[in-house]
């Protein structure tokens, strides 16, 4: 464990706030891991650090750093359930699209921050550009506190990396994130490359301070990788993460190296060709013979990742658009060499040309993998260098000194001309931002005034239609199970009045996320695993129809319900069109 040494000359305590939708063990993503690490490092360094996020399950709450104050605020679905948010208003928010829903979440976190700020003012607030969490605060002309935006990987970059066609909803999300960056009092980023990508894909003129992420590690002694351990990928099975390229490279690597095995510690996504399962694409690419040497673990706990890293020979994370991967840093901290893709922020972290494959080249990636697999001495040397490199780059004390210096410079500038500068930046927002916002704003206004049906095109309406179809066959109100306890389900449950007002109910939720082992509830609904559901159905328990309440993992969940469908249990897709249900 790191020992933190506070430098007396720098020990000026600041009151610092982070706003984050993500949090480890509750809502997945690298932003949550970054916020947790940065907050813990700053707190140990002597600062009063607060994190504002949405409600957490018990185990995630218990794992928060003791030195950091975590403020939980109910999300929209919880607010509807407890009666503090009128259900029709929540439906109106949903009707305006995903961008407005994200802005509503930003407002929820902003209000929680402002209540605490009124009791004891903060010196500075840090927000991610993703989901434009800082925008309500930046547009609040009565709150004089500097807001800094930390660049992670803007949604525009993710859209490009996953080849997403931009429609009205996508353009709105990009515009909101652009505005959050443009209006910010200062910008920081962990790598130069993410600044370049943000400029390229958002057309943003950005000046940013480069500050690495902090990472405290429990690996106090370097341990050499096992001679014949599996090769490991940690992250998400996503095109953005280079999984299409990795699938083709893996076929060549496994063919050329008959004793090699590979493991994916990663959840599936629908970013494979045709918008289908990436895991299915990888399996079809490598073929059934090689598939016997590949394991897909799904989304696993932090402790399981540590076990996998200890057993691995080396790692491969060939992202196409990476910013500052915490999975990469954690692998290096465990003493494992990691092959990465060129032209990404990962290059700045690894800083070893022998571990950088040509971006997007399956052949070059396979060559790097084969060389490292066959050369045991090189693998140990690279692993030791990775172990030392991440401890130098991500040392929490040094990173905290850099971040505090950045905060202080921002505060000094803000105290001189903060609000007038914000007003001037607001006047220079490009017309494309207004063009993206106006359709959603018009839809929101029409629905709020009663001139349009706020539930005409929402997930809740689709679920209600499924329930009504079930009712037409059973002649009684529908009772269904949702499969998926993530952000899509949280958004869906803001509209629970649609079906509950007609007597329909959701009985429970299926989800295999490790966080539900300690607290098997989600939004007041019981959560059980897919294995438990299959087991009870096979034992003769009557199971209600299942609705796949996820967009990201829909194909994966469809495949996992095959045993239930074989038993005659109806399974419905909520988001896809033209797929069997």
C-alpha positions as CSV (number, residue, x, y, z in Angstrom):
1,X,0.0,0.0,0.0
2,X,1.3,3.5,-0.7
3,X,2.4,5.7,2.1
4,X,1.2,9.3,1.6
5,X,3.6,12.0,2.6
6,X,1.9,15.4,3.0
7,X,4.2,18.2,2.1
8,X,3.8,21.0,4.7
9,X,4.3,23.8,2.2
10,X,1.4,22.5,0.1
11,X,-0.9,21.5,3.0
12,X,-3.7,24.1,2.4
13,X,-7.0,22.3,2.8
14,X,-9.5,22.8,0.1
15,X,-13.2,21.9,0.0
16,X,-13.6,19.9,-3.2
17,X,-16.7,18.4,-4.9
18,X,-17.0,15.8,-7.6
19,X,-20.3,15.1,-9.4
20,X,-20.5,11.6,-10.9
21,X,-23.3,9.5,-12.3
22,X,-21.0,6.5,-12.2
23,X,-19.6,4.8,-9.1
24,X,-17.8,1.4,-8.7
25,X,-20.1,-1.4,-7.8
26,X,-23.3,0.6,-8.7
27,X,-23.0,2.1,-12.2
28,X,-20.1,0.7,-14.3
29,X,-17.6,2.8,-16.1
30,X,-14.1,4.3,-15.9
31,X,-15.4,7.7,-14.7
32,X,-16.6,6.2,-11.4
33,X,-13.3,4.4,-10.8
34,X,-11.4,7.6,-11.6
35,X,-13.6,9.7,-9.2
36,X,-13.2,7.2,-6.4
37,X,-9.4,7.1,-6.7
38,X,-8.9,10.9,-7.2
39,X,-11.2,11.7,-4.3
40,X,-9.4,9.2,-2.0
41,X,-6.0,10.6,-2.9
42,X,-7.0,14.2,-2.4
43,X,-8.6,13.4,1.0
44,X,-5.6,11.5,2.3
45,X,-3.5,14.5,1.2
46,X,-5.5,16.6,3.6
47,X,-8.5,18.0,1.7
48,X,-12.2,17.9,2.4
49,X,-13.6,15.9,-0.5
50,X,-17.2,15.2,-1.3
51,X,-18.7,13.1,-4.1
52,X,-22.3,13.6,-5.2
53,X,-23.8,10.6,-7.0
54,X,-27.1,8.7,-7.2
55,X,-28.4,6.2,-4.7
56,X,-26.0,3.3,-4.1
57,X,-26.5,-0.4,-3.1
58,X,-25.2,-1.3,0.3
59,X,-22.0,-3.0,-0.8
60,X,-21.0,0.0,-3.0
61,X,-21.7,2.4,-0.1
62,X,-19.6,0.3,2.2
63,X,-16.7,0.3,-0.1
64,X,-16.5,4.1,-0.4
65,X,-13.2,5.6,1.0
66,X,-13.7,6.4,4.7
67,X,-12.0,9.7,4.2
68,X,-14.4,10.9,1.5
69,X,-18.0,12.1,2.1
70,X,-20.4,10.5,-0.4
71,X,-23.7,12.2,-0.9
72,X,-26.4,10.0,-2.4
73,X,-29.4,11.5,-4.0
74,X,-32.4,9.5,-5.3
75,X,-32.5,9.0,-9.1
76,X,-35.7,9.8,-11.1
77,X,-37.2,6.3,-10.7
78,X,-36.8,6.4,-6.9
79,X,-38.2,9.9,-6.8
80,X,-41.3,8.7,-8.7
81,X,-41.7,5.7,-6.4
82,X,-41.5,7.8,-3.2
83,X,-43.8,10.5,-4.6
84,X,-41.4,13.4,-4.7
85,X,-41.4,13.5,-8.6
86,X,-44.9,13.4,-10.3
87,X,-45.1,10.5,-12.6
88,X,-46.4,12.5,-15.6
89,X,-43.5,14.8,-15.3
90,X,-41.0,11.9,-15.4
91,X,-42.8,10.6,-18.5
92,X,-42.4,14.1,-20.1
93,X,-38.7,14.0,-19.4
94,X,-38.4,10.6,-21.1
95,X,-40.5,11.8,-24.0
96,X,-37.9,14.5,-24.8
97,X,-35.2,11.9,-25.4
98,X,-32.0,10.6,-23.8
99,X,-30.3,13.9,-23.9
100,X,-32.9,15.6,-21.8
101,X,-33.0,12.6,-19.4
102,X,-29.3,13.0,-18.9
103,X,-29.7,16.7,-18.3
104,X,-32.4,15.8,-15.7
105,X,-29.9,13.6,-13.9
106,X,-27.3,16.4,-14.0
107,X,-29.9,18.7,-12.4
108,X,-30.6,16.1,-9.7
109,X,-26.9,16.0,-8.8
110,X,-26.6,19.8,-9.1
111,X,-29.4,20.4,-6.7
112,X,-27.9,18.0,-4.1
113,X,-24.6,19.9,-4.5
114,X,-26.2,23.3,-4.1
115,X,-27.9,22.3,-0.9
116,X,-24.6,21.3,0.6
117,X,-22.9,24.3,-0.9
118,X,-25.4,26.6,0.9
119,X,-24.5,25.0,4.2
120,X,-20.7,25.3,3.7
121,X,-19.3,26.7,0.4
122,X,-17.0,24.6,-1.7
123,X,-13.8,26.0,-3.3
124,X,-14.2,24.1,-6.6
125,X,-16.3,21.5,-8.4
126,X,-15.1,18.9,-10.8
127,X,-17.4,17.2,-13.4
128,X,-16.9,14.9,-16.3
129,X,-17.8,16.0,-19.8
130,X,-19.7,12.8,-20.4
131,X,-23.4,13.2,-19.7
132,X,-22.8,17.0,-19.4
133,X,-23.2,16.8,-15.6
134,X,-21.8,20.3,-15.0
135,X,-24.1,22.1,-17.4
136,X,-26.9,23.0,-14.9
137,X,-24.3,24.4,-12.5
138,X,-22.5,26.4,-15.3
139,X,-25.8,27.9,-16.4
140,X,-26.7,28.9,-12.8
141,X,-25.9,32.6,-12.6
142,X,-26.3,32.8,-8.8
143,X,-23.7,30.3,-7.8
144,X,-20.2,31.6,-7.6
145,X,-18.1,28.5,-7.6
146,X,-15.6,27.5,-10.3
147,X,-16.4,24.4,-12.3
148,X,-13.7,22.4,-14.0
149,X,-14.4,19.7,-16.6
150,X,-12.3,16.6,-16.8
151,X,-12.2,15.0,-20.2
152,X,-12.7,11.3,-20.2
153,X,-14.0,10.1,-23.5
154,X,-16.8,12.3,-24.9
155,X,-19.8,10.5,-26.2
156,X,-19.0,11.9,-29.7
157,X,-15.8,9.9,-29.6
158,X,-17.6,6.7,-28.5
159,X,-20.2,7.2,-31.3
160,X,-17.3,7.4,-33.8
161,X,-15.5,4.4,-32.3
162,X,-18.6,2.2,-32.4
163,X,-19.7,3.5,-35.8
164,X,-23.0,4.9,-34.5
165,X,-25.1,6.7,-37.0
166,X,-26.0,10.2,-35.6
167,X,-29.6,11.0,-35.3
168,X,-31.5,13.8,-33.5
169,X,-30.9,12.2,-30.0
170,X,-27.2,11.6,-30.6
171,X,-26.6,15.2,-31.9
172,X,-28.3,16.6,-28.8
173,X,-26.1,14.6,-26.4
174,X,-23.0,15.8,-28.3
175,X,-24.3,19.4,-28.2
176,X,-24.9,19.3,-24.4
177,X,-21.4,17.8,-23.8
178,X,-19.9,20.5,-26.1
179,X,-21.6,23.2,-24.1
180,X,-20.4,21.7,-20.8
181,X,-16.8,21.9,-22.1
182,X,-17.1,25.3,-23.7
183,X,-18.7,26.9,-20.6
184,X,-16.3,25.3,-18.1
185,X,-14.0,27.5,-16.1
186,X,-11.1,25.2,-16.8
187,X,-10.4,21.9,-18.5
188,X,-8.1,19.0,-17.5
189,X,-7.4,15.7,-19.2
190,X,-5.2,12.7,-18.3
191,X,-3.6,12.5,-21.8
192,X,-2.8,14.7,-24.7
193,X,-4.5,12.3,-27.1
194,X,-7.9,12.7,-25.5
195,X,-7.7,16.4,-26.0
196,X,-6.8,15.9,-29.6
197,X,-9.7,13.5,-30.1
198,X,-12.2,15.9,-28.4
199,X,-11.1,18.7,-30.7
200,X,-11.4,16.4,-33.7
201,X,-14.8,14.9,-33.0
202,X,-16.5,17.8,-31.3
203,X,-14.9,20.7,-33.1
204,X,-14.1,22.2,-29.7
205,X,-11.3,24.6,-29.2
206,X,-9.8,23.4,-25.9
207,X,-6.8,24.3,-23.7
208,X,-6.3,21.7,-21.1
209,X,-4.0,20.9,-18.2
210,X,-2.6,17.3,-18.5
211,X,-2.9,15.5,-15.2
212,X,-2.6,11.7,-14.9
213,X,-5.1,9.7,-12.9
214,X,-4.2,8.6,-9.4
215,X,-3.9,4.9,-8.6
216,X,-3.0,3.5,-5.2
217,X,-2.0,-0.1,-5.4
218,X,-1.9,-3.0,-2.9
219,X,0.7,-4.9,-5.0
220,X,3.8,-4.1,-2.8
221,X,6.0,-6.7,-4.4
222,X,6.5,-7.5,-8.1
223,X,5.5,-11.0,-9.1
224,X,6.6,-12.4,-12.4
225,X,3.9,-13.6,-14.8
226,X,3.4,-17.4,-14.9
227,X,5.1,-19.0,-17.9
228,X,2.0,-20.5,-19.5
229,X,-0.8,-18.5,-18.1
230,X,-3.7,-17.3,-20.3
231,X,-3.7,-14.0,-22.1
232,X,-6.3,-11.6,-20.7
233,X,-8.6,-8.8,-21.9
234,X,-10.3,-6.6,-19.3
235,X,-12.9,-4.0,-20.3
236,X,-16.1,-4.3,-22.4
237,X,-16.7,-6.4,-25.5
238,X,-17.1,-3.3,-27.6
239,X,-15.9,-2.1,-31.0
240,X,-14.5,1.0,-29.3
241,X,-12.3,-1.2,-27.2
242,X,-10.8,-2.8,-30.4
243,X,-12.7,-6.1,-30.0
244,X,-13.4,-6.5,-33.7
245,X,-9.7,-6.2,-34.5
246,X,-8.9,-8.5,-31.5
247,X,-11.2,-11.2,-32.8
248,X,-9.3,-11.4,-36.1
249,X,-5.9,-11.2,-34.4
250,X,-7.0,-13.9,-31.9
251,X,-7.8,-16.4,-34.6
252,X,-4.3,-16.0,-36.0
253,X,-2.6,-16.0,-32.6
254,X,-4.4,-19.2,-31.3
255,X,-3.7,-21.0,-34.6
256,X,0.0,-20.1,-34.5
257,X,0.4,-20.9,-30.8
258,X,-1.4,-24.2,-30.0
259,X,-0.8,-24.1,-26.2
260,X,-2.1,-20.5,-25.7
261,X,-5.4,-19.7,-24.1
262,X,-7.3,-16.4,-23.9
263,X,-9.8,-15.0,-21.3
264,X,-12.2,-12.1,-21.6
265,X,-13.1,-10.5,-18.3
266,X,-15.7,-8.3,-19.9
267,X,-19.5,-7.8,-20.4
268,X,-20.9,-8.2,-23.9
269,X,-22.4,-5.3,-25.9
270,X,-24.4,-4.9,-29.1
271,X,-21.6,-3.2,-31.0
272,X,-20.7,-6.1,-33.2
273,X,-21.3,-5.9,-37.0
274,X,-25.0,-5.2,-37.6
275,X,-25.5,-3.9,-34.1
276,X,-25.5,-7.4,-32.6
277,X,-23.6,-9.2,-29.9
278,X,-19.8,-8.6,-29.9
279,X,-19.2,-11.9,-28.1
280,X,-21.1,-13.7,-30.8
281,X,-19.0,-12.0,-33.5
282,X,-15.8,-13.0,-31.7
283,X,-17.0,-16.6,-31.4
284,X,-18.0,-16.8,-35.0
285,X,-14.7,-15.3,-36.1
286,X,-12.4,-17.7,-34.3
287,X,-14.6,-20.7,-35.0
288,X,-15.7,-23.6,-32.8
289,X,-12.3,-25.4,-32.7
290,X,-10.4,-22.5,-31.3
291,X,-13.3,-21.4,-29.1
292,X,-12.5,-24.2,-26.7
293,X,-9.4,-22.3,-25.7
294,X,-11.3,-19.0,-25.1
295,X,-13.3,-18.1,-22.0
296,X,-15.9,-15.4,-21.7
297,X,-16.3,-14.5,-18.0
298,X,-18.8,-11.6,-18.5
299,X,-18.8,-8.7,-16.0
300,X,-16.9,-9.7,-12.9
301,X,-16.1,-8.2,-9.5
302,X,-12.9,-6.3,-8.8
303,X,-11.6,-9.2,-6.7
304,X,-12.1,-11.6,-9.6
305,X,-10.2,-9.2,-11.9
306,X,-7.3,-9.3,-9.5
307,X,-7.3,-13.1,-9.5
308,X,-7.4,-13.1,-13.3
309,X,-4.5,-10.7,-13.5
310,X,-2.4,-12.8,-11.2
311,X,-2.9,-15.8,-13.4
312,X,-2.3,-14.0,-16.7
313,X,0.9,-14.2,-18.8
314,X,0.1,-10.7,-20.2
315,X,-2.8,-8.6,-21.3
316,X,-4.2,-7.2,-24.6
317,X,-6.3,-4.0,-24.6
318,X,-6.2,-2.8,-28.2
319,X,-8.7,0.1,-27.9
320,X,-9.2,2.2,-31.0
321,X,-10.0,5.4,-29.1
322,X,-8.7,5.0,-25.5
323,X,-8.2,8.0,-23.2
324,X,-6.7,6.8,-19.9
325,X,-7.8,3.3,-19.2
326,X,-8.0,2.4,-15.5
327,X,-8.1,-1.3,-16.5
328,X,-4.8,-0.8,-18.3
329,X,-3.3,1.0,-15.2
330,X,-4.6,-1.8,-12.9
331,X,-3.1,-4.5,-15.1
332,X,0.3,-2.7,-15.1
333,X,0.1,-2.2,-11.3
334,X,-0.3,-5.9,-11.0
335,X,2.9,-6.4,-12.9
336,X,1.5,-7.5,-16.3
337,X,2.7,-6.2,-19.6
338,X,-0.2,-4.9,-21.8
339,X,-0.3,-4.7,-25.6
340,X,-2.2,-1.6,-26.7
341,X,-3.3,0.1,-29.9
342,X,-1.3,3.0,-31.4
343,X,-2.7,6.5,-31.7
344,X,-4.5,6.3,-28.3
345,X,-4.0,7.7,-24.8
346,X,-2.8,4.2,-23.8
347,X,0.5,4.9,-25.7
348,X,1.2,7.7,-23.2
349,X,0.6,5.4,-20.3
350,X,2.6,2.3,-21.5
351,X,5.4,4.3,-23.1
352,X,7.0,1.1,-24.5
353,X,7.2,0.9,-28.3
354,X,7.5,-2.9,-28.2
355,X,4.0,-3.1,-26.7
356,X,2.2,-0.8,-29.2
357,X,0.5,-2.5,-32.1
358,X,-0.6,-0.6,-35.2
359,X,-4.1,0.8,-34.5
360,X,-6.8,-1.3,-36.2
361,X,-4.3,-3.9,-37.6
362,X,-5.2,-7.5,-36.7
363,X,-2.1,-8.8,-38.3
364,X,0.2,-6.5,-36.4
365,X,-1.6,-7.2,-33.1
366,X,-1.3,-10.9,-33.7
367,X,2.5,-10.5,-34.3
368,X,2.9,-8.6,-31.0
369,X,0.9,-11.2,-29.1
370,X,2.9,-14.1,-30.6
371,X,6.3,-12.4,-29.9
372,X,5.4,-11.8,-26.2
373,X,3.9,-15.3,-25.8
374,X,7.0,-17.0,-27.1
375,X,9.6,-14.8,-25.5
376,X,9.5,-15.5,-21.7
377,X,12.4,-13.2,-20.8
378,X,10.9,-10.2,-22.7
379,X,7.6,-10.8,-21.1
380,X,9.1,-10.6,-17.6
381,X,11.2,-7.5,-18.5
382,X,8.1,-5.7,-19.9
383,X,6.0,-6.7,-16.9
384,X,8.5,-5.3,-14.5
385,X,8.8,-2.1,-16.5
386,X,5.0,-1.8,-16.5
387,X,4.9,-2.3,-12.7
388,X,7.5,0.5,-12.2
389,X,6.0,2.8,-14.9
390,X,2.5,3.0,-13.4
391,X,3.8,3.7,-9.9
392,X,5.7,6.6,-11.2
393,X,3.0,8.0,-13.5
394,X,0.0,7.5,-11.1
395,X,1.6,8.1,-7.7
396,X,-1.3,9.5,-5.7
397,X,0.8,12.1,-3.9
398,X,2.4,13.5,-7.1
399,X,-0.9,13.5,-9.0
400,X,-2.7,15.2,-6.1
401,X,-0.1,18.0,-6.0
402,X,-0.6,18.5,-9.8
403,X,-4.4,18.5,-9.4
404,X,-4.4,20.9,-6.4
405,X,-2.2,23.3,-8.3
406,X,-4.6,23.2,-11.3
407,X,-7.5,23.9,-8.9
408,X,-5.8,26.8,-7.3
409,X,-4.9,28.4,-10.6
410,X,-8.6,28.0,-11.7
411,X,-9.9,29.5,-8.4
412,X,-7.5,32.5,-8.8
413,X,-8.8,33.2,-12.4
414,X,-12.4,32.7,-11.4
415,X,-12.1,35.1,-8.4
416,X,-10.9,37.8,-10.9
417,X,-13.4,37.4,-13.7
418,X,-15.4,34.2,-13.3
419,X,-19.1,34.9,-14.0
420,X,-18.4,37.6,-16.7
421,X,-16.2,35.1,-18.5
422,X,-18.9,32.4,-18.4
423,X,-21.4,34.9,-19.8
424,X,-19.0,35.7,-22.6
425,X,-18.5,32.0,-23.4
426,X,-22.2,31.5,-23.4
427,X,-22.6,34.1,-26.1
428,X,-20.2,32.3,-28.3
429,X,-21.9,28.9,-28.3
430,X,-22.2,27.7,-31.9
431,X,-25.6,27.6,-33.6
432,X,-25.3,23.8,-33.9
433,X,-25.9,23.6,-30.1
434,X,-29.2,25.5,-30.3
435,X,-30.2,23.5,-33.4
436,X,-29.7,20.2,-31.6
437,X,-31.5,21.4,-28.4
438,X,-34.5,23.1,-29.9
439,X,-36.4,20.0,-31.2
440,X,-36.1,18.3,-27.8
441,X,-37.0,21.5,-26.0
442,X,-40.1,21.9,-28.2
443,X,-41.2,18.3,-27.5
444,X,-40.6,18.8,-23.8
445,X,-42.7,22.0,-23.7
446,X,-45.5,20.6,-25.8
447,X,-45.8,17.6,-23.5
448,X,-45.6,19.6,-20.3
449,X,-48.3,21.9,-21.6
450,X,-50.6,19.0,-22.4
451,X,-50.5,19.5,-26.2
452,X,-48.8,16.2,-26.9
453,X,-48.8,12.7,-25.4
454,X,-45.6,12.5,-23.3
455,X,-45.6,8.7,-23.4
456,X,-46.0,8.4,-27.2
457,X,-42.5,7.1,-27.9
458,X,-41.0,6.1,-24.6
459,X,-39.7,2.7,-23.2
460,X,-42.6,2.7,-20.8
461,X,-45.1,2.8,-23.6
462,X,-43.4,-0.2,-25.3
463,X,-43.5,-2.1,-22.0
464,X,-47.2,-1.2,-21.5
465,X,-48.0,-2.5,-25.0
466,X,-46.3,-5.8,-24.1
467,X,-48.3,-6.0,-20.9
468,X,-51.5,-5.3,-22.7
469,X,-50.7,-8.1,-25.2
470,X,-50.1,-10.5,-22.3
471,X,-53.4,-9.4,-20.7
472,X,-55.3,-10.1,-23.9
473,X,-54.1,-13.7,-23.8
474,X,-54.5,-14.3,-20.1
475,X,-57.6,-12.1,-19.4
476,X,-56.0,-10.6,-16.3
477,X,-53.5,-7.8,-15.6
478,X,-50.0,-8.7,-16.6
479,X,-47.2,-9.6,-14.2
480,X,-43.7,-9.6,-15.8
481,X,-40.1,-10.0,-14.9
482,X,-37.5,-7.5,-16.2
483,X,-34.1,-8.8,-17.3
484,X,-31.4,-6.2,-16.7
485,X,-30.9,-3.9,-13.7
486,X,-28.9,-1.0,-15.2
487,X,-29.4,2.5,-16.5
488,X,-32.0,1.5,-19.1
489,X,-34.2,-0.1,-16.4
490,X,-33.8,2.8,-14.1
491,X,-35.0,5.1,-16.9
492,X,-37.9,2.7,-17.7
493,X,-39.1,2.6,-14.0
494,X,-39.6,6.4,-14.0
495,X,-42.8,5.5,-16.0
496,X,-44.1,2.8,-13.7
497,X,-47.4,4.7,-13.4
498,X,-48.3,3.8,-17.0
499,X,-48.7,0.1,-16.2
500,X,-49.4,0.3,-12.5
501,X,-52.4,2.6,-13.1
502,X,-53.9,-0.3,-15.2
503,X,-53.2,-3.0,-12.7
504,X,-50.1,-4.4,-14.3
505,X,-47.0,-5.2,-12.2
506,X,-43.3,-6.0,-12.4
507,X,-42.6,-8.9,-10.1
508,X,-38.8,-9.0,-10.0
509,X,-35.6,-8.4,-11.9
510,X,-33.0,-10.8,-13.4
511,X,-29.4,-9.7,-13.3
512,X,-26.1,-11.4,-12.7
513,X,-24.0,-8.3,-11.7
514,X,-21.8,-9.1,-8.6
515,X,-23.2,-6.2,-6.7
516,X,-26.5,-8.0,-6.2
517,X,-24.9,-10.9,-4.2
518,X,-24.9,-8.7,-1.1
519,X,-28.1,-6.7,-1.7
520,X,-30.4,-8.5,-4.1
521,X,-32.8,-5.5,-4.7
522,X,-33.1,-2.9,-7.4
523,X,-35.5,0.1,-7.1
524,X,-37.4,-1.9,-4.4
525,X,-37.7,-5.0,-6.7
526,X,-36.1,-8.4,-5.8
527,X,-33.2,-9.4,-8.0
528,X,-32.3,-13.0,-8.8
529,X,-29.7,-14.5,-11.2
530,X,-30.5,-16.1,-14.5
531,X,-29.3,-19.5,-13.1
532,X,-31.8,-19.2,-10.2
533,X,-34.6,-18.3,-12.7
534,X,-33.8,-21.3,-14.8
535,X,-33.6,-23.6,-11.8
536,X,-36.9,-22.5,-10.4
537,X,-38.6,-22.9,-13.8
538,X,-37.2,-26.4,-14.2
539,X,-38.5,-27.3,-10.8
540,X,-42.0,-26.4,-11.9
541,X,-42.4,-22.9,-10.5
542,X,-44.6,-20.8,-12.9
543,X,-42.5,-18.0,-14.2
544,X,-44.0,-14.8,-15.6
545,X,-43.1,-13.5,-19.0
546,X,-39.7,-11.8,-19.3
547,X,-38.9,-8.5,-20.8
548,X,-35.3,-7.7,-21.8
549,X,-35.0,-4.1,-20.4
550,X,-31.6,-3.4,-21.9
551,X,-30.4,-1.9,-25.1
552,X,-26.7,-2.5,-24.6
553,X,-26.8,-6.2,-23.7
554,X,-30.0,-7.3,-25.4
555,X,-28.5,-10.0,-27.6
556,X,-26.5,-11.4,-24.7
557,X,-29.6,-11.6,-22.5
558,X,-31.6,-13.1,-25.3
559,X,-29.1,-15.9,-25.6
560,X,-29.1,-16.5,-21.9
561,X,-32.8,-16.9,-21.8
562,X,-32.7,-19.8,-24.2
563,X,-33.3,-22.4,-21.5
564,X,-36.3,-20.5,-20.3
565,X,-37.7,-20.1,-23.8
566,X,-37.3,-23.8,-24.3
567,X,-39.5,-24.3,-21.2
568,X,-42.2,-22.3,-22.9
569,X,-41.6,-19.0,-21.0
570,X,-42.3,-15.9,-23.2
571,X,-39.4,-13.5,-23.6
572,X,-39.9,-10.1,-25.2
573,X,-37.4,-7.6,-26.5
574,X,-38.1,-4.0,-25.4
575,X,-35.8,-2.0,-27.7
576,X,-35.1,-4.0,-30.9
577,X,-37.3,-4.1,-33.9
578,X,-37.4,-6.9,-36.4
579,X,-35.8,-9.5,-34.0
580,X,-37.7,-12.5,-32.8
581,X,-39.4,-12.4,-29.4
